[in-house]
Amino acid sequence: MLRRAIRELDDDLRLDRFPDDTEIHAEGVLAPVAREVDAARRLVRAQAPGRS
């Protein structure tokens, strides 16, 4: 799930699309990585032109 979310974020950025706003759920050692990917997606959405 986490690897797919990272690949999708990469695709969204390269194709100039808005990232998904679904939160990633991960436990253990992957939880901090999931939080960072979620934060990156929120940042991209917040900085997108024409978005509030």
N, C-alpha and C positions, 0 to 999 in steps of 0.2 A: 504494500500500500504506500509506504513512504517513498520507495524508489519511483513508483509511478507518479506520485505527486511532484517529485522533483523534476522528472522528465516533462510533465505537463507544464510546470512553471517555466522551464527552459523553452518549450515550444511556444507558450503564450508570449514570452518576451521576444522571441525571434520573429513571430508572426504578427506582432503588434496587436494582441488580443488581451482582453481583461482576464486576469487569473480567476479561477474558481474561488468562491468564498466559503467553501465547506472546510471546517476545521479538521485537521488530521489528528487521529487518535493513535498514540503510541505509548508503550510502557517501557520501563527499564532504561537501558542505555540509549535507546532511540528517542525517548521522550524529549530531551533537549534539542535534538535535531528537528523533530517535528515542530516544536515551538518556533524554531528559527525559520523554517520554511513557511509556517503560517504567518510569521511577522513579515517576511519578505513579500508574500502575496498581498498582505494588507497594505504595505508600503507602496507597492506597484499600483494597486487599485486607487489608493488615496492620491497618488501623484499623476494619475492619468488625466490628460486634458478632457475637459467637459464632464468630469465626475466630481461629485461632492463628497 
